[in-house]
Amino acid sequence: MIKVKNLYHSYSRDERYAVKDVSFEIEKGEIFGFLGPSGAGKSTTQGILSGLLRLQKGEVTVAGYNVKKISNKMFNQIGMSFEQSNVYNKLTARENLAFYRKLFDVETRDPDELLELVGLADKAKVKAGEFSKGMKHRLTFARSMINNPSIWFLDEPTTGLDPAIAATIKDIIWDQKKREVTTFLTTHNMFIADELCNRVAFIVDGEVRLIDSPRSLKLQYGSRFVDIEYIGGNGLVKESLSTVDDKDRARIKHIIDNNEIQTMHTKEATLEEIFIKVTGRGLI
């Protein structure tokens, strides 16, 4: 659904590139995470893919369309939810969605259905200017689905939301995946990426350093340990042991065979820890 080959972009029109030699492909129905700190090139790449920025150098196709020749047909298939909400403050929530649906020449979804979906049904007649930042973010998210997009660009979809609403947004993203919507997710939130993404790309200073699934990355870069709490001779004992070291494996068996286990769980490296290990950079 999305193909990017040798993508470059410079805001200063010289060799100071915001995005440098970036290449990747995204399959239909895949949730693809584009992960990196602020200024890494995430928004620039998203802008080019969605037609908001002109392609300078490289090859990019989205839903079979060459982004060098943007057409309304391509926009009919794209949904976008920005981190910075850009709703019309003088229009109500329902009016915002009703206006936006008129911009498409494809079948659109009912505004009230979408407001219900994101928990804003009781705010349908309230002007967006009276909304909190989180409510505006939810309205922007709802708007991104109004044209039933086959390709969905999400920029920090859960930012500024309380845990309950963030969980609702994640459920909606999962539901869209079941409908085979292809999702390009830009974020610096590694927990969200780990939960949602089939594959992730690490981007730093405009260059993609690595592309793989979260599971593969954890197996490749993460140390595997098991934390055990058990009742010993002097009370509760805690040990952290490797599941790949032979001596530790023997110790784990000995503890299980000879002690009363209170808790036992495996632990793995987080995506954030792996990102730092691979790139040498933090996410802020």
C-alpha positions in Angstrom: 0.0 0.0 0.0 2.9 2.4 0.7 6.3 2.2 -1.1 9.2 4.6 -0.3 12.6 4.4 -2.0 15.6 6.6 -1.5 13.6 9.5 -0.1 15.3 12.8 0.6 14.0 16.1 1.8 15.7 19.4 2.6 13.9 22.5 3.9 16.8 24.7 3.0 17.1 23.1 -0.5 20.7 22.1 0.0 22.4 19.0 1.5 21.2 19.6 5.0 18.6 16.9 4.9 15.6 16.5 7.3 15.1 13.0 5.7 18.0 11.2 4.1 17.9 8.1 1.9 14.8 6.6 3.6 13.3 3.4 2.1 10.6 1.1 3.3 7.4 -0.7 2.3 4.1 -1.1 4.2 1.7 -4.0 3.4 -2.1 -3.7 3.3 -3.6 -3.9 6.8 -0.2 -3.4 8.6 0.3 -1.0 11.5 3.7 0.5 10.8 5.4 2.5 13.5 7.7 5.3 12.6 9.6 6.0 15.8 12.1 8.6 16.9 12.7 11.7 19.0 11.4 15.2 18.1 13.2 16.5 14.9 14.1 13.0 13.7 12.2 13.3 10.4 8.9 11.6 11.3 6.6 14.5 10.5 8.5 15.3 7.3 8.2 11.8 6.0 4.5 11.7 6.9 3.9 15.0 5.2 5.4 13.8 2.0 3.5 10.5 2.0 0.2 12.3 2.7 0.8 14.9 0.0 1.2 17.9 2.4 4.9 18.3 1.4 6.2 18.2 -2.2 8.4 15.2 -3.1 11.9 16.5 -3.8 13.9 13.4 -4.4 13.1 9.7 -4.3 10.2 7.5 -5.2 6.9 7.3 -3.2 3.7 5.6 -4.0 0.6 5.6 -1.7 -2.3 3.3 -2.5 -0.8 2.9 -6.0 -0.6 6.6 -6.6 2.7 8.4 -7.3 2.8 11.3 -4.9 4.5 13.4 -7.6 1.1 13.6 -9.2 -1.3 14.1 -6.4 -5.0 13.5 -7.3 -8.3 13.7 -5.4 -8.6 10.0 -5.8 -5.6 9.5 -3.6 -7.0 11.9 -0.9 -10.2 10.0 -0.9 -8.3 7.0 0.4 -6.3 8.9 3.1 -7.3 9.7 6.7 -5.1 11.9 8.9 -5.1 12.6 12.6 -2.6 15.3 13.6 -0.9 15.7 17.0 -1.8 19.4 16.9 -5.6 19.5 16.5 -6.8 21.8 13.7 -10.6 22.0 14.1 -12.8 24.9 13.5 -13.4 26.5 16.9 -16.6 28.4 15.9 -18.3 25.2 14.6 -19.8 22.5 16.9 -18.3 19.0 17.0 -21.1 17.8 14.6 -20.7 20.7 12.3 -16.9 20.2 12.1 -17.4 16.6 10.9 -20.4 17.5 8.6 -18.3 20.1 6.9 -15.3 17.8 6.4 -17.3 15.0 4.9 -18.4 17.3 2.1 -14.7 17.5 0.9 -14.8 13.8 -0.3 -16.5 12.2 -3.3 -16.7 8.8 -1.6 -19.2 7.4 0.9 -18.6 8.9 4.3 -19.5 7.9 7.9 -22.2 9.5 10.0 -20.8 12.3 12.2 -22.8 11.2 15.2 -21.6 7.6 14.9 -18.0 8.9 15.0 -18.6 11.2 18.0 -20.1 8.3 19.9 -17.1 6.2 19.0 -14.6 8.6 20.6 -16.8 9.5 23.6 -18.0 12.9 22.4 -21.7 12.1 21.7 -22.8 14.4 24.5 -20.7 17.3 23.0 -22.1 17.1 19.5 -23.8 20.6 19.8 -20.9 22.2 21.7 -18.5 24.5 19.8 -15.1 23.1 19.4 -13.6 26.4 20.9 -15.0 25.3 24.2 -13.3 21.9 24.1 -10.2 20.9 26.1 -7.0 20.0 24.3 -7.8 16.3 24.7 -11.4 16.7 23.4 -10.1 18.5 20.3 -7.6 15.7 19.8 -10.5 13.2 19.9 -12.5 15.2 17.4 -9.5 15.4 15.1 -9.1 11.6 15.4 -12.8 11.0 14.6 -12.5 13.3 11.6 -9.7 11.2 10.2 -12.1 8.2 9.8 -15.0 10.0 8.1 -14.1 9.0 4.6 -13.5 5.3 5.5 -9.8 5.6 4.6 -7.8 2.6 3.4 -4.6 4.3 4.5 -4.5 6.0 7.9 -1.8 8.5 9.1 -1.8 8.8 12.9 0.5 11.3 14.6 0.8 10.7 18.3 -2.8 9.4 18.5 -3.0 9.1 22.3 -1.1 12.2 23.3 -2.7 14.3 26.1 -5.4 11.7 26.7 -6.3 10.1 30.0 -5.7 6.3 30.2 -9.3 5.3 29.7 -9.7 7.4 26.6 -6.3 6.3 25.3 -7.4 2.7 25.7 -10.5 3.5 23.6 -8.4 5.0 20.9 -6.2 1.9 20.8 -9.2 -0.3 20.5 -10.4 1.7 17.5 -7.0 1.4 15.9 -7.2 -2.4 16.4 -10.7 -2.5 14.9 -9.5 -0.6 11.8 -6.7 -3.1 11.4 -9.3 -5.9 11.4 -10.9 -4.0 8.5 -7.5 -4.1 6.7 -6.8 -0.4 7.0 -3.1 0.3 6.6 -1.8 2.5 9.4 1.3 4.7 9.4 1.9 5.6 13.0 4.4 8.3 14.0 5.2 8.5 17.7 8.0 8.7 20.3 5.8 6.6 22.7 7.4 3.2 22.6 4.8 1.6 24.8 2.0 2.5 22.2 4.2 1.3 19.4 4.9 -2.0 21.2 1.2 -2.6 21.8 0.0 -1.7 18.3 2.6 -2.1 15.6 3.4 -5.1 13.4 6.7 -3.5 12.5 8.6 -0.4 13.6 11.2 1.7 12.0 13.8 3.6 14.1 14.6 7.0 12.7 17.2 9.4 14.0 18.6 12.5 12.3 16.6 11.8 9.2 17.9 8.3 8.7 16.2 5.0 9.3 18.5 2.8 11.4 16.4 -0.3 11.6 13.1 -1.9 10.7 11.7 -5.0 12.4 8.8 -6.3 14.5 8.8 -5.4 18.2 9.0 -9.1 19.1 12.0 -9.8 16.9 13.8 -6.7 18.3 13.2 -7.9 21.8 14.5 -11.4 21.0 17.5 -10.0 19.2 18.5 -7.1 21.5 16.8 -7.8 24.8 18.3 -9.8 27.7 16.0 -12.5 28.9 15.6 -12.9 32.6 13.1 -14.4 35.1 12.4 -12.7 38.4 11.6 -15.2 41.2 10.3 -14.6 44.7 10.3 -17.5 47.0 10.3 -18.4 50.7 13.8 -19.3 51.9 15.3 -20.0 55.3 15.3 -16.3 56.2 12.0 -15.3 54.7 11.2 -13.9 51.3 14.0 -14.1 48.8 14.2 -12.4 45.4 16.5 -13.5 42.5 16.8 -12.4 38.9 18.2 -15.1 36.7 19.0 -15.5 33.0 17.0 -17.9 31.0 19.8 -18.6 28.6 22.8 -19.0 30.9 23.2 -22.7 31.9 24.1 -22.1 35.5 21.1 -19.7 36.0 18.8 -22.2 34.3 19.9 -24.9 36.7 19.4 -22.5 39.6 15.9 -21.7 38.5 15.1 -25.5 38.4 16.6 -25.9 41.9 14.5 -23.0 43.3 11.3 -24.4 41.8 12.0 -27.9 43.0 12.9 -27.0 46.6 11.1 -23.8 47.6 7.6 -22.3 47.9 7.3 -19.9 44.9 5.5 -16.6 45.7 5.8 -14.9 42.3 7.7 -15.7 39.1 7.7 -13.7 35.8 9.9 -13.1 32.8 11.1 -9.7 31.8 12.3 -8.3 28.6 13.9 -5.2 27.2 11.5 -2.4 26.3 11.4 -0.9 22.9 12.8 2.3 24.4 15.8 0.5 25.8 16.4 -1.2 22.4 16.0 2.1 20.6 18.7 3.7 22.8 20.9 0.6 22.3 20.6 0.7 18.6 20.7 4.4 17.9 22.6 5.7 20.9 19.9 8.4 21.3 17.1 9.0 23.7 13.5 9.8 22.6 13.3 13.4 23.9 
